[in-house]
């Protein structure tokens, strides 16, 4: 049997001495541990030291409590969060609406541009055909554009004019994708 | 206690559920924050921040974990963020931290004047961080291993071991002073 005060308890009883102190041991086992402690100076010293530390911690460790104004401060904070959250929701909703509108405008503008261009080309072609059909005296004028080389030159000239028009529109931000970018 | 809260949550009445959550958990959330932050004012701020997060996240709470487990996890995360924020200036190993803790906790009463208690608090602060948290929380939570395990998110056996090692270490640290006193 160990009689040293500071050598620690018998290994088999160490945890159960704590449980005995905390009252969590089954009655039968508690009786066994009590009997052992009574007969073992080492475990008795350890039990005493444990009780001393336990009581010391109980007294020394502070037990803070929430301040009286905690609930009111939390409520105020939540009210602020609600307002901010509400504003954020409104802003998000407005931004979402704006994005949708711009998308719709962009799609609509492109659609309008394509329809417009098709209409212009169709109208011009129909006009020229109408003029040629109704006024036979203009036939030499149309004949001047006959032949592969002249037709190519005519198409190239048309392309240059079209590109120039596009460049002019782009430089003034008139193209739909440039003007309506969100 | 959580029955009413869970009924409201199941019915999608999050505001009503939250009204019950705060009084049910505010003290335990605060004590958990105290055990981690060791600063009363910071713990109260952390508790407030925790409930704001709970309030925001409650509609998304899916009930896979127990409500308390979920709230304590939010509390621990909030406290860890606070610790990370203050890391450049405060260290767990700061030898003066027990004095800062007691001053912040606001216990300028008898225990603060007691040199034995001062020594004990200093020894607690010399423990590894998880042991410190377990010890503080254990005595704050009226010696409930279950409460400590739930709040620290650890298995019950781990908490018992942590506390056992902590108190054993405190007994070892206390011996030189006992010897000196003798």
Interface residues (C-beta under 8 A of the other chain):
Chain A: X6 X14 X15 X18 X22 X46 X49 X50 X52 X53 X54 X56 X57 X58 X59 X60 X61 X62 X63 X64 X65 X66 X67 X70 X71 X73 X74 X77 X78 X81
Chain B: X22 X26 X27 X30 X31 X34 X40 X43 X44 X47 X48 X51 X52 X55 X56 X101 X102 X105 X106 X107 X111 X114 X116 X117 X120 X121 X124 X135 X136 X139 X140 X143 X164 X167 X170 X171 X174 X175
